[in-house]
Amino acid sequence: MNNQQKQQQQLEMYKAQQAQLQLEYNKKLENSTGIYCKNSECGSPYFDQVTILRKLSGSMDGSIQDEVVEIQTFICAICGEPIEELNPLSRLPK
């Protein structure tokens, strides 16, 4: 088998693996449930990813400088309502 045939065979194997992964993903997606905005006037299934910034005091860990931490979460794309169950800060004080 020459080099070109080996590359073709590898490509075909890759395509078959990708097709199998897509089938598995589709099966999982069929068994999923939607997440909707909790705002009773909205109910949108569309969300935007946003970043929450938190400042950690340097004195807490003995360092000199404060540190800014980025936390990714989601808000409704229509009304801006946050998805509290996906927000890791929902249990912390503001």
DAKA-V770939 format. One record per backbone hydrogen bond with DSSP energy under -1.0 kcal/mol. NH is the residue of the N-H (numbers start at 1). CO is the residue of the C=O. Records with the same first field share a line. If there is no record, write none. Layout:
NH: CO  CO
This chain:
6: 2
7: 3
8: 4
9: 5
10: 6
11: 7
12: 8
13: 9
14: 10
15: 11
16: 12
17: 13
18: 14
19: 15
20: 16
21: 17
22: 18
23: 19
24: 20
25: 21
26: 22
27: 23
28: 24
29: 25
30: 26
32: 29
37: 44
42: 39
48: 75
50: 73
52: 71
54: 69
56: 67
60: 57
63: 58
67: 56
69: 54
71: 52
73: 50
75: 48
76: 81
77: 46
80: 76
83: 74
84: 82
86: 83
87: 84
90: 87
92: 89
